[in-house]
Amino acid sequence: MATCDECGKQENMPYECRRCGGSFCAEHRLPENHDCPGLEWDDPVGVFDQAEERDAGRSGGSRAGLRRRARSLWRSYVQNNATFVFLLLMWVAWVIQLALRVFAPTLEPTLFWLQSEHPEYVWTWVTSVFAHGGIVHIAANSIGIFFFGQVVERRIGTKRFVGLFLVSGAVAGLAQIGASIALSPGIPTSVVGASGALLAIMGVLTILNPGLTVYLWFFLPVPIWALTIGFAALSLLQGFGQIAGGAGIAHWAHLAGLAIGLAYGLYVQDQVEPPRQLQFGGGRGPGGPGRGGGRF
């Protein structure tokens, strides 16, 4: 059995594309039906682009050529690989954070922390998603995104996955800041981390296949619905201070991310085929693959 790289359908005898090497079902076997990057590779020196530029005019043709090259880069390196792109960006941001702590410590909060004192720093709505508070923090989020992100990306498509990741991560951070201002007014708060996006991914999977088996701590099999409900209950109780533990963790960000994922899962559940099991591996293409603050 193999999985179609385009729609995730299980195939006993899949078709292999001679251009990009991917495996596809009968519906998506033709290059034009799976946006095959190999269609672009047939013109490596841009001969057709140059001809079209001459025919269409220098200005308009140049813009068309740039658009084609951008689409080629997307299909070759990002499409079906956004999970790995996000993981790479997280670790690049972490290295930059470490460098700033040594050479320019005052810059890290300005560039990477989403702060209750400066919510107008709109770039931190995004950069805070990729920044992390420590090695354990980024490692835990990386593991979760690696295992679950690929599955969701293959089901909903790369463009929608990118939107889900960025929007849920940013909204989760803003939700944590808002909750902190409401529950602890006057106390400065800052947030970093990708857990809001990770919980959104888990929320989508919970809706698409509630009985999907995941391995807690890599050895304890549990259905994903139980893991999701348990995590939400823990975050809710610790967020309101009803049980001890969880200090320094952005519980409201977790809950906001999960809510977005559940809602989006309901939106797309009739449009995609639910995953039957967790399957890993990159997409196709030549590139492969604080102060009163909170970590999420």
Buried (B, 14 or more C-beta within 10 A) or exposed (E): EBBBBBBBBBBEEBBEBEBBEBBBBEEBBEBEBBBBBBBBEEBEEBEEBEEBBEEBEEEEBEEBBEEBEEBBBBBBBBBBBBBBBBBEBBBEBBEBBEEBEEEEEEBBBBBBBBBBEBBEBEEBBBBBBBBBBEEEBBEBBBEBBBBBBBBBBBBBBBEBBBEBBBBBBBBBBBBBBBBBBEEEEEEBBBBBBBBBBBBBBBBBBBBBBBEBEBEEEEEEEBBBBBBBBEBBEBBBBBBEEEEEEBEEBBBBBBBBBBBBBBBBBEEBBEEBBBBEEBEEEEBBBEBEBBEEBBBB
